[in-house]
Amino acid sequence: MAYDANALYLSTMLNGMPCRKEKVIDNENPVQASPIIKNAVLSGQLFGFVKCKLATPNHLWTKFEDMSPIFVNREVPEATVPQAMMDYLN
């Protein structure tokens, strides 16, 4: 059996989505900050996206060999970004 990290994506489309200019909050100590962030999300004090780093422990590699729960991000060439998105980002 394999798991998909995006399996909940469709169900989230039924909920409210963040639609304002982003606010980036960096944490010097992410391990210490994770319970604070989790509580803020669960209590409704933080609404948006949380960027986090994931790792699959070595002993679980064979379990996820068909469909890894970890996806690789790639740089998007600026030429492929629509002008409306460039205006928003700038």
N, C-alpha and C positions, 0 to 999 in steps of 0.2 A: 504494500500500500504506500502511496506517495501523497505528499501534502503540497498544496499550492499556497504560496505566501499571499497571492492576490485573491484567494477564494472568497473573501468577504467584500470584494470590490462592488459587486452588483447590489448587495443589500445596503451599502452605504449611500448609493444613489437615491434612496428613498428618504434620506435624512437631509437636514440642512447642510450646506457646504460653505466653507470660508470663501469670501469673495472680496475682501479688502486688501490693501497693500500689506505685504507680509511684515512681520516683526520677528527678527531673528534674536533668539536668546541663546548665547553660548554658555556652557558650564565648564568651569575649570576642572571639576571633579564629577564626571558623569555618573559614576557608581553611587556617589553620595546624593546626587541630584535626582536619580531615577525614582525613588519613592515620592519625592516632592512633586515631580512632574506627573506621576501616576495619580496621586491624590488630587492634583489640580484638574486633570482631565476628568476623573470620575465625579468630582464635585461640580463640574461645569464652570470652574474658574478659568480654565484654559480650553479654548476651542480652536482647532486648526490642525496642523500637521506636526508630527514629532519625528524628527530625523534621528534614527538610532542605528547603532552598529550591531549586527548580528553575526554569530559564528556558530557553526555546527560542530559539536564535539567530535573528535576523531572516532570514538566508538559508535557513533550513529551514522557515519558516512555510508555504510552499506544499506541502511534503512532508506536513505534519501537518494540513492544512486540513480533512480529512474527520473525523479523530478526534484531537483534541489530546491530547498526553500530560500536559498540565497540567490539574488539576481545581481548582475553586474551593471553598473551605470556607465554610460559612455558620454563623452562630450558631444554636444550637438553643434554642427557647423553653423555659424551665425547666418550664413547665406540661406539656410533652410528655415529660419524663423520668420513667420509672417510679420509684416510691418506693425500691425496692431499690437502684437505681443512685444515687439521691440520698444514701441512707445510706452507700453505699460511698465516694462522693466526699467526704463530710463527715467 
